[in-house]
């Protein structure tokens, strides 16, 4: 998993203009969705995370960054982002993002994370328009 900071966002913001080939996946509230078993682990291209820091990242900036990363891979057809509590030794809140191959997706490719300890929020997914 790649750890990123806000400085990287500035260098990738220009690539968002090509996002017209992607559309948001309609995820029903509450937005506690994570990647499902069809995509994980077989279709993953890359994973990213960053500490939650209100001066560096917000929901829109993180989502845009991950979609921009997806667009750098010719095989990428979908992405998902969310905010959650790190279950590892460092703890704390993090932004998570993954990009995938495998074709267009819809809500059925994702699952809800209802674990109180994970506290997943602010999920957002994108799919290629074929």
C-alpha atoms as a printed R data frame, in Angstrom:
    type eleno elety resid chain resno       x       y       z
1   ATOM     1    CA   UNK     A     1   0.000   0.000   0.000
2   ATOM     2    CA   UNK     A     2   1.345   3.421  -0.925
3   ATOM     3    CA   UNK     A     3   1.268   6.220   1.641
4   ATOM     4    CA   UNK     A     4   0.640   9.602   0.054
5   ATOM     5    CA   UNK     A     5   0.522  13.211   1.098
6   ATOM     6    CA   UNK     A     6  -1.268  16.266  -0.187
7   ATOM     7    CA   UNK     A     7   1.702  17.459  -2.249
8   ATOM     8    CA   UNK     A     8   1.058  14.607  -4.653
9   ATOM     9    CA   UNK     A     9  -2.483  15.835  -5.204
10  ATOM    10    CA   UNK     A    10  -1.285  19.000  -6.892
11  ATOM    11    CA   UNK     A    11   0.701  17.021  -9.461
12  ATOM    12    CA   UNK     A    12  -2.254  14.792 -10.350
13  ATOM    13    CA   UNK     A    13  -5.129  17.279 -10.335
14  ATOM    14    CA   UNK     A    14  -4.721  18.028 -14.041
15  ATOM    15    CA   UNK     A    15  -5.421  14.414 -14.976
16  ATOM    16    CA   UNK     A    16  -8.955  14.666 -13.584
17  ATOM    17    CA   UNK     A    17 -10.101  16.287 -16.813
18  ATOM    18    CA   UNK     A    18 -10.110  12.832 -18.408
19  ATOM    19    CA   UNK     A    19 -12.456  11.479 -15.720
20  ATOM    20    CA   UNK     A    20 -15.330  11.650 -18.241
21  ATOM    21    CA   UNK     A    21 -14.766   7.939 -18.957
22  ATOM    22    CA   UNK     A    22 -15.665   7.139 -15.340
23  ATOM    23    CA   UNK     A    23 -18.962   7.505 -13.526
24  ATOM    24    CA   UNK     A    24 -19.791   7.326  -9.825
25  ATOM    25    CA   UNK     A    25 -21.163   4.030  -8.525
26  ATOM    26    CA   UNK     A    26 -24.463   4.554  -6.726
27  ATOM    27    CA   UNK     A    27 -23.805   3.359  -3.169
28  ATOM    28    CA   UNK     A    28 -26.801   3.388  -0.839
29  ATOM    29    CA   UNK     A    29 -26.332   5.217   2.473
30  ATOM    30    CA   UNK     A    30 -24.898   4.812   4.984
31  ATOM    31    CA   UNK     A    31 -21.599   5.120   3.126
32  ATOM    32    CA   UNK     A    32 -19.749   2.366   4.967
33  ATOM    33    CA   UNK     A    33 -18.781   0.389   1.846
34  ATOM    34    CA   UNK     A    34 -15.453  -1.366   1.220
35  ATOM    35    CA   UNK     A    35 -14.189  -3.625  -1.556
36  ATOM    36    CA   UNK     A    36 -15.923  -6.974  -1.983
37  ATOM    37    CA   UNK     A    37 -14.573 -10.445  -2.697
38  ATOM    38    CA   UNK     A    38 -14.931 -10.246  -6.496
39  ATOM    39    CA   UNK     A    39 -12.376  -7.434  -6.674
40  ATOM    40    CA   UNK     A    40 -10.267  -8.314  -3.625
41  ATOM    41    CA   UNK     A    41  -7.582  -9.550  -4.002
42  ATOM    42    CA   UNK     A    42  -7.640 -10.862  -7.601
43  ATOM    43    CA   UNK     A    43  -8.409  -7.586  -9.398
44  ATOM    44    CA   UNK     A    44  -6.458  -5.083  -7.279
45  ATOM    45    CA   UNK     A    45  -3.879  -2.966  -9.106
46  ATOM    46    CA   UNK     A    46  -2.764  -0.697  -6.254
47  ATOM    47    CA   UNK     A    47  -3.751   0.486  -2.792
48  ATOM    48    CA   UNK     A    48  -3.158   3.838  -1.137
49  ATOM    49    CA   UNK     A    49  -3.595   5.372   2.296
50  ATOM    50    CA   UNK     A    50  -2.997   8.662   4.041
51  ATOM    51    CA   UNK     A    51  -3.526   9.896   7.550
52  ATOM    52    CA   UNK     A    52  -6.694  11.889   8.021
53  ATOM    53    CA   UNK     A    53  -5.559  15.477   8.257
54  ATOM    54    CA   UNK     A    54  -8.132  18.194   7.647
55  ATOM    55    CA   UNK     A    55  -5.518  20.561   6.223
56  ATOM    56    CA   UNK     A    56  -4.278  18.059   3.610
57  ATOM    57    CA   UNK     A    57  -7.191  15.838   2.637
58  ATOM    58    CA   UNK     A    58 -10.932  15.908   2.577
59  ATOM    59    CA   UNK     A    59 -13.429  13.534   1.004
60  ATOM    60    CA   UNK     A    60 -13.416  15.236  -2.396
61  ATOM    61    CA   UNK     A    61  -9.640  15.635  -2.629
62  ATOM    62    CA   UNK     A    62  -8.937  12.026  -1.632
63  ATOM    63    CA   UNK     A    63 -11.566  10.637  -3.994
64  ATOM    64    CA   UNK     A    64 -10.183  12.760  -6.844
65  ATOM    65    CA   UNK     A    65  -6.630  11.649  -6.098
66  ATOM    66    CA   UNK     A    66  -7.529   7.950  -6.193
67  ATOM    67    CA   UNK     A    67  -9.522   8.333  -9.411
68  ATOM    68    CA   UNK     A    68  -6.540  10.140 -10.934
69  ATOM    69    CA   UNK     A    69  -4.312   7.241  -9.877
70  ATOM    70    CA   UNK     A    70  -6.719   4.811 -11.546
71  ATOM    71    CA   UNK     A    71  -6.476   6.776 -14.765
72  ATOM    72    CA   UNK     A    72  -2.683   6.304 -14.812
73  ATOM    73    CA   UNK     A    73  -3.159   2.535 -15.306
74  ATOM    74    CA   UNK     A    74  -4.479   1.461 -18.700
75  ATOM    75    CA   UNK     A    75  -6.062  -1.631 -17.115
76  ATOM    76    CA   UNK     A    76  -7.880   0.294 -14.366
77  ATOM    77    CA   UNK     A    77 -11.652   0.098 -14.588
78  ATOM    78    CA   UNK     A    78 -12.817   1.034 -11.064
79  ATOM    79    CA   UNK     A    79 -11.828   2.554  -7.744
80  ATOM    80    CA   UNK     A    80 -13.119   2.866  -4.199
81  ATOM    81    CA   UNK     A    81 -12.219   5.179  -1.338
82  ATOM    82    CA   UNK     A    82 -13.257   5.438   2.301
83  ATOM    83    CA   UNK     A    83 -12.176   6.736   5.677
84  ATOM    84    CA   UNK     A    84 -11.664   4.256   8.497
85  ATOM    85    CA   UNK     A    85  -9.813   3.433  11.684
86  ATOM    86    CA   UNK     A    86  -6.504   1.631  11.210
87  ATOM    87    CA   UNK     A    87  -6.742  -1.777  12.867
88  ATOM    88    CA   UNK     A    88  -2.948  -2.127  12.940
89  ATOM    89    CA   UNK     A    89  -0.472  -1.165  15.597
90  ATOM    90    CA   UNK     A    90  -0.485   2.539  14.721
91  ATOM    91    CA   UNK     A    91  -4.238   3.040  15.086
92  ATOM    92    CA   UNK     A    92  -5.717   6.369  14.066
93  ATOM    93    CA   UNK     A    93  -7.978   7.427  11.195
94  ATOM    94    CA   UNK     A    94  -6.857   7.001   7.598
95  ATOM    95    CA   UNK     A    95  -8.101   7.552   4.096
96  ATOM    96    CA   UNK     A    96  -8.001   4.333   2.052
97  ATOM    97    CA   UNK     A    97  -8.189   3.966  -1.703
98  ATOM    98    CA   UNK     A    98  -7.886   1.084  -4.157
99  ATOM    99    CA   UNK     A    99  -7.851   0.831  -7.925
100 ATOM   100    CA   UNK     A   100  -8.911  -2.289  -9.838
101 ATOM   101    CA   UNK     A   101  -9.004  -4.041 -13.194
102 ATOM   102    CA   UNK     A   102 -11.839  -6.387 -14.149
103 ATOM   103    CA   UNK     A   103 -14.428  -4.282 -15.942
104 ATOM   104    CA   UNK     A   104 -17.297  -2.067 -14.901
105 ATOM   105    CA   UNK     A   105 -18.685  -2.349 -11.369
106 ATOM   106    CA   UNK     A   106 -21.877  -1.566  -9.490
107 ATOM   107    CA   UNK     A   107 -22.911  -1.669  -5.838
108 ATOM   108    CA   UNK     A   108 -22.875  -5.494  -5.820
109 ATOM   109    CA   UNK     A   109 -19.058  -5.453  -6.123
110 ATOM   110    CA   UNK     A   110 -18.758  -3.781  -2.727
111 ATOM   111    CA   UNK     A   111 -19.774  -4.786   0.810
112 ATOM   112    CA   UNK     A   112 -20.709  -2.883   3.919
113 ATOM   113    CA   UNK     A   113 -18.234  -2.761   6.793
114 ATOM   114    CA   UNK     A   114 -20.410  -2.539   9.893
115 ATOM   115    CA   UNK     A   115 -17.562  -3.217  12.347
116 ATOM   116    CA   UNK     A   116 -17.757  -0.489  14.990
117 ATOM   117    CA   UNK     A   117 -13.975  -0.642  15.451
118 ATOM   118    CA   UNK     A   118 -13.353   0.037  11.734
119 ATOM   119    CA   UNK     A   119 -15.847   2.918  11.707
120 ATOM   120    CA   UNK     A   120 -15.885   3.098   7.898
121 ATOM   121    CA   UNK     A   121 -17.400   6.309   6.541
122 ATOM   122    CA   UNK     A   122 -17.406   8.482   3.413
123 ATOM   123    CA   UNK     A   123 -17.200   5.621   0.891
124 ATOM   124    CA   UNK     A   124 -17.117   6.531  -2.776
125 ATOM   125    CA   UNK     A   125 -16.654   4.310  -5.839
126 ATOM   126    CA   UNK     A   126 -16.133   4.960  -9.536
127 ATOM   127    CA   UNK     A   127 -16.564   2.685 -12.546
128 ATOM   128    CA   UNK     A   128 -15.516   2.881 -16.144
129 ATOM   129    CA   UNK     A   129 -18.237   3.701 -18.620
130 ATOM   130    CA   UNK     A   130 -18.123   1.019 -21.295
